[in-house]
Amino acid sequence: MPKFHALDKVDRKILNLLQKDNQIPTRVLAEKVHISQPTCLRRIRELRESGIISAEVAMVDPFALGYGMMAFLEVSLNNQSDEHMQEFEARMAKEAEVMQCYFVSGDFDYFLVVHVIDMDAYYQFVRRVISGSGNVRHFQSRFPMKRAKFSTHVAFDEKVPELAVRVSK
């Protein structure tokens, strides 16, 4: 049975602020949400322990590092048994070029977001990972022309009194 955690207005404000800058000093964060620093630290710890805060990472711009090509792949498998799907997902999890992998509804089984240096690197990736898997029936590539928006922010409404969220831990 799923567990739920009630997020009050203060928790949601903390989450909104931390998503903008997780390096904000807790003293400043506590001031912004009008609570004491120890209370702020306790709330952040509880959000981590419940799995609501799943990671705190530095966002690196792959384009700034020379990874100038992004591709979206729609992949259909020959065999969609649970065992074969788990094997495909495990393979994708190990591939550094695969930034995201989704099992999807519709005409394809999986949607991948792949980031590589250039077209030659993409070609090598496809030959090694996609064509070489033995279970890919068909794949289709799409290449974005422009990134109009990119965000990892989950917007929390700070006005409602309480919000029940499902937690992983």
C-alpha positions, 0 to 999 in steps of 0.5 A: 500500500502506498504511503502518503506524506502531507506537505504543508505550505512551508514544506512546499515553499521550501521545495520551491526554493530548493529547486531554484537553488539547493545551495541556499544557506539554511539560515537564509532559507529559514528566513524566507519561509519564516521558521527557525533554522533548526525547524528548517533543517528538520523539515529538509531532513524529513523531505529527504528521508521520505524520498520527496527530495530524491537527489541533490545534484549539480546540473551540468550543461552537456552543450557547454561540454561539447555534447552538441547533439541530442536525439529522441529515439522511439524504439519498438522491441521484437519481444515485449515479454517482461524479461526482455523489457527488463533486459532492455531497460537494464542495458539502457541504464548502463549506457552513458549516452542515454539520459532518459528512458521511458516505457511508453504507450502508443506505437513504440515501446520506449522513448529515449533521450540521448546526448552525444558529441556529434552525428558520428558518435550517434551512428556509433551509439545506434550500431552498438546499442540499438542495432546490436541489441538483437531485440529491437524491431524498429526505431525512429530518431528525431533531432531537436532543432531548438530547445524552447524550454528545459526545466526539472522544477516541479511547481508546488502550489503554496496557497492550498493548506495541505497537499498529500503526496505519495512517498517512496520510502 
